[in-house]
Amino acid sequence: MPLLENGQLKEEIWQVAIEGEALPEGNVLVPLARLPEALGRNSDGALGVLLAPDEDVEALRIALPRLTAVQLTFPIFRDGRAFTQARALREHLHFKGVIRAAGHILPDQYEFLLRCGVTEVVVPEKTDVSMWERAHKAFTVAYQPSILNEAPEGVALRRYLSR
């Protein structure tokens, strides 16, 4: 599956661990249940976790310093739990690694994902990337704070008027 980062296609560097099979060498994403096994592996590759919407990010607290990536899942486009998970990873757990979003995601949600701390989005094969690029550039004003540290519209306007 193609990856988007900042509205541009990016090469996939991760392998997903298959249930019931040995962990692959190299950069691997494992389900949360296999994290203890993966932490004990002897590999030069990076380690990431696949986090389901019903799994608590707090379960990653101890392992986060050893993780390079966390992939969050959107089972359907209107299930917003992954937005909350991304914000919790960035704001409460101070995770500095890659946060990926995968599953049923619409281009209209792209900018909101970025504002919550997501850095990469897994998109379906043969996706028209121009739709995602337009969605990335469509919103130029923020009305609430985000992890991107932009000033919300009202704050920016008040600063401008107070000059």
C-alpha positions in Angstrom: 0.0 0.0 0.0 1.3 3.5 -0.8 2.1 5.9 2.0 1.5 9.7 2.2 3.7 12.0 4.1 3.0 15.7 3.9 0.8 15.1 0.9 3.5 13.3 -1.1 4.0 9.6 -1.8 6.7 7.9 0.3 8.3 4.4 0.0 7.1 1.8 2.5 9.8 0.5 4.8 7.8 -1.6 7.2 6.7 -5.3 7.2 3.7 -6.4 9.1 4.1 -9.4 11.4 1.7 -12.2 10.4 -0.1 -13.9 13.2 1.3 -17.4 13.8 4.5 -16.7 11.9 8.0 -15.8 13.1 8.8 -12.1 13.2 10.4 -11.0 10.0 13.9 -9.4 10.0 14.2 -5.7 9.4 11.6 -3.0 10.2 8.5 -4.7 11.6 5.1 -3.6 12.8 3.6 -6.0 15.4 0.2 -6.3 17.0 0.1 -5.0 20.6 -0.2 -8.6 21.8 3.1 -9.5 20.2 5.0 -6.5 21.6 6.7 -8.4 24.4 8.0 -11.0 22.0 9.2 -8.3 19.6 11.0 -6.3 22.3 13.0 -9.4 23.0 14.0 -10.1 19.4 17.6 -9.7 18.2 17.4 -7.6 15.0 18.9 -4.5 13.6 15.5 -3.4 12.2 13.2 -0.8 13.7 10.1 -1.8 15.7 6.6 -0.5 15.5 3.2 -1.4 16.9 -0.2 -1.9 15.3 -2.7 -0.4 17.7 -6.4 -1.3 17.3 -9.0 1.3 18.0 -10.1 -0.4 21.2 -6.6 -0.7 22.6 -5.3 1.9 25.1 -2.2 3.9 24.1 -1.3 3.8 27.8 -0.3 0.2 27.3 2.6 1.5 25.2 4.0 3.8 27.8 7.0 1.6 28.9 7.8 0.5 25.4 7.6 3.9 23.6 11.3 4.7 23.9 12.1 1.6 22.0 9.4 2.1 19.3 10.0 3.9 16.0 6.4 3.8 14.8 2.8 3.3 15.9 0.2 2.5 13.3 -3.4 3.4 14.2 -6.4 1.8 12.6 -9.7 3.3 11.2 -12.1 0.4 10.8 -14.6 2.8 9.2 -14.2 6.5 8.3 -16.6 7.7 11.0 -14.8 5.9 13.9 -12.7 8.7 15.4 -10.9 6.8 18.1 -7.6 6.8 16.2 -7.7 10.7 16.3 -7.8 10.5 20.1 -5.1 7.9 20.2 -2.8 10.0 18.0 -3.3 13.1 20.3 -2.7 11.0 23.4 0.5 9.6 21.9 1.9 13.1 21.1 0.5 15.2 24.0 0.3 12.9 27.0 3.0 10.3 26.2 5.3 12.6 24.3 5.9 10.1 21.5 8.3 11.6 18.9 8.3 8.7 16.4 6.2 8.1 13.4 2.4 7.8 13.8 0.7 6.1 10.9 -3.0 6.0 10.1 -4.4 3.0 8.1 -7.8 1.7 7.3 -10.9 3.5 5.9 -9.7 7.1 5.8 -11.1 9.8 3.5 -9.0 12.6 1.9 -11.2 15.1 3.8 -9.8 13.7 7.1 -6.1 14.2 6.1 -5.5 17.6 7.6 -7.2 16.7 10.8 -5.0 13.6 11.1 -1.9 15.8 10.7 -3.2 18.2 13.3 -3.6 15.3 15.7 0.0 14.1 15.2 -0.2 11.6 12.4 2.8 11.7 10.1 2.0 9.0 7.6 -1.2 7.8 6.0 -1.5 4.4 4.4 -3.7 4.9 1.3 -5.3 2.3 -1.0 -3.5 1.1 -4.2 -4.1 3.3 -7.3 -5.2 6.3 -5.1 -5.4 9.6 -6.8 -2.7 11.4 -4.8 -3.9 14.8 -6.1 -7.1 14.5 -4.0 -5.0 14.1 -0.9 -2.7 17.0 -1.9 -5.7 19.3 -2.4 -7.1 18.2 1.0 -3.8 18.9 2.6 -3.8 22.5 1.3 -7.5 23.2 1.6 -7.5 24.3 5.2 -5.3 27.3 5.9 -6.9 28.5 9.1 -7.1 26.7 12.5 -9.9 27.3 15.0 -8.5 25.1 17.7 -5.0 24.3 18.9 -3.2 21.2 17.6 0.1 19.4 18.1 1.4 21.5 15.1 1.4 24.6 17.4 -0.5 26.9 15.1 -2.3 29.8 16.6 -6.1 29.4 16.3 -7.8 31.9 14.0 -9.2 34.0 16.9 -5.8 34.2 18.6 -4.0 35.2 15.4 -6.7 37.8 14.7 -6.4 39.3 18.2 -2.6 39.4 17.9 -2.9 41.2 14.6 -5.5 43.7 15.9 -3.5 44.5 19.0 -0.5 45.8 17.1 
